[in-house]
Amino acid sequence: MTSSPPSPLSPPSLDGTEPFGADELRAARTELTTAVNRLFANSVMSASGHGNISVRLPGHDDLLAVNAGELLRPWPADDPRVAVPGLRTVNDEVVVVNLDGEVVHGRPSPSVAAILKMHVGVYLTRPDLTAVIHTHSPQATGYALASVALPARYEALLVHGQHVDVPVAPWAPRGTEEAVRAIADTYRAHPETYGVLLGNHGLLVAGDTAVHAATLVTAIEEAAVSSIGALPLGGPVPFPEYARDLDLRLRF
């Protein structure tokens, strides 16, 4: 079987000038693809499948590995499964950027290039976190469109570390300095939150790991669905006061 021609987004091979090694890049790629698989398996993505994800490169707090293009792509043309209509697989192409937003390895698609500084801005604001995911998860995005904070009244949020309401960052054009500043300001104003709703846009979730962030995206989308479902019944009720003193966090 002949191999497919390289994708236009395929990153160049490491040539020894990069400040990291192949094993580190491979570990980051595995973490990214594992999280992306979880997002799609949990059905929290929009119909378009749009999203982007990044992680700190292992061993390099000042470098980020980011998906290079769309999260999914068609199966390779030489794969017999390509005969199945619409079959797609996780795109494992990544780029590496520094905390100035400069690409130091690989070639991002235009769509990804436009949001690199958004990811960088989160890491600069929250240096304790190691992963960032952006999605258009439909029900969470509904809260973003309404500019309404998502109440933390669903136990799964507490289990995954989101024990405060998910705040809304005001809208600004995608990828602009204004948008990056609005997100950073929202994280600074809400230091206990992992997630931020992007006004008129979607959802942004940071995490301790990529899998943690993907799991929290799922919990936030479930919370949005259930909170909307509870409205005809009087709306979601707050947890009792003593819940503040409980450590329900599941760490993995």
N, C-alpha and C positions, 0 to 999 in steps of 0.2 A: 504494500500500500504506500503510495507516495504521500508525502506530507503536504499540508496546505501551505500556500504562500503566506509569508508573515503579514500580520495585520498592519495597516498604516500606523496604528498606535503602539505596536510592539516596541518596548524599550530597547535601546542598544545594549549589547552585552557589557558587563563590567570590564573595564580596561585597566584596573589597578589604580586609577587616579581618584576614585570615589573614597570618601572617608568612612566607608563601611564595607562589609564583606557579603558574599553571596549567601552565606548561611543566615545572616541577619535579615537580608531582603526576603529570603525564602520564609523565614519565621513570620515576618510581617504579612506576607502574602497569604499564608495559611490562616492567620488570625482574621484578616479581612474577609476571605472567602467563607470561612466558617460562620462569621456573623451575618454575611449577606445571605447565605443559605438559610439561616434561622429566620431572617426577616420574611423571605418568600414562603418558607414552610409554614410560618405562623399567619400568613395571609393578611399582613398589616400594610402592604404596599398598595399604592394607587394603581389603577388600571394601566397607566403608562409605565409603571415600574420605575419611575424616576427616583433617583436618590444619589447620595454620595457618602463616602465613609473614609475615615482616616484613623491611623494609629501612630503612636510614637514608635519610631524604629528601635527595636531592642538594642539596648546599650548606648543609645544616642538620644538623650532628652531633647536635643536641639534639632532633630530631624524627624520628619513625618513621612509615612508611607500613605499614599492616597490612591483610590481607584483612578485609573487613567481615563476611563470613558464610562459608557453605560454599565450598570451593574450586571445586566444580562446581555448576551449576544447569541446569535444563531450557532448551532453546532457546526463544526468545521465541515467544509464541503466534501471531504473525503471520508467522513464518518457515515456508516450505513444507516444510522438513526436519523440522518438528515431528511430521510423520506417521510418522517412523521411531521405533519404540518405544524408550524409554530414552535417546534421544539427548540428550547434555548438552554444555555448553560451559564453558570456564573463566570463573569469576565474576570480573569485573574491578572490582568495587566495593571501594573502600578507605576506610579511616579514617586520620586522622593523630592521633598521640598524642605528648605530650611525655615527658620522662624522669621525670616524676612519675606517669606512667600516666594522665594526664588527656586525654580526647578533646578535640582542638581543631578537628576538622573531620570531619563524617560521623557515621554512626550504626552502631555495631557491633551484631551480633546478640548475644543473651544469652550464647551459647557463646563467642564471641570476647571479649566484655567480661570474661569470667571469667579469661581467660589473658593479658590485656594486661600485667599486672605480671610475669608469667613472662618475657615477651620483654624488658621493660624491665630486669629483673634481670640478664639475660645481657649486655646492652649496657653496663650500669654496671660489671659485673665484668670484661668484656673490651672496653674502649673501642677496641681495634684492629680489631674486626670490624664488618662492615656489614650482615650478613643473618642471620636465624634462621629455621629451619624445624622444625616439630614434626610427626611422622607416627606412625602405628601400624603401620609396616612389619612384616609378620608375623614373619619369622624374627629380626630384631633385637629385636622385642618379646619373643620367646621368651627371649632372654638377660636382658631386663629383668625378666620374670616370675620367672626363676630367680635373679635378683640375682647374675649372673655377668658379669664384665667380658668384653667381646669381644676376643679376642687379635688384635693387629695382625700377622697372619702371612700376609696376602694382599697381593700386590704393589700392587694397585690402591689400597689404602689409603695406601701410601707415596707413590704417584704423585700423589695428591690432598692430601697434607700430613698425613695421620693416621698418624704413625709410632709412636705409643704406643697401648697397649690402650685401648679405649673404656670408661671407668669407669661405675659405677652410682651414681646419686643415690638415697638412700633415699626411700621413698614417704612422702608426706604428702598430705592431701586437695587435689584439683585447685584451683589458683588461690589457695590460702591463703598467708599469710605464711610458714608453715612449709615449704611446697613451694618457694616462691621462694628461701628461705634455703638449703634443701638443694641446690638446683641451683647457686646461686652459690658455696656452700662447695665443691662438687665441682669446679667450674671453677677455683677458687682453689687447691685441693689438686693439681690436674692442669693446670698452666698451658700444657702443650704440646698438650692435646687440643682438637679442634674439636667432637667429638661427646660426648654424655653420654646414657647409658641411664637412663630414668626408671623407677625401681623400681615393679613392678606396673602399669606404664602404657604406656610407648612409648619413642620416640627423639626426641632434641633435637639438632640440628646447627647450629652457627654457621659462618659462612664469610666469606671475603674479599669475595665478591659473592653474590648470590642464586643464580646459575648454579653457582658453586663449591659452595655449600651443597647444592644439589640433586644435583650430581654426586657429592658425598661421601655423601649419603643412599643413593644407588644403590650405591656401593662398599661401604658398611657393610652394606647388606642382602645383597649378593652374598657378602661375607665371612661373614656369619652362615649363609647357606645352605651355603656350601662348608665352613665349619668343622664344622657339624653333619654334613655328608656325610662328612667325614674321620674322624669319631670311630670308626666300625667298623674303620678301617684303622690305628688307632693314634693318631689325633688330628693336628691341624695342628702342624707342626714350626716352631721358631723360625728366623728368618733367621740366616745366619752372622754372626759378630761384626763382620766388616768392613763389613757393610751399614750400620752406624751412621755410617760415614764417607762414605757416598755421598749425593749430592743427586739424588734421583730425581724431585723435585717437578716436575709439569707445571703451568706457570703460563699462564693465559689470561684 
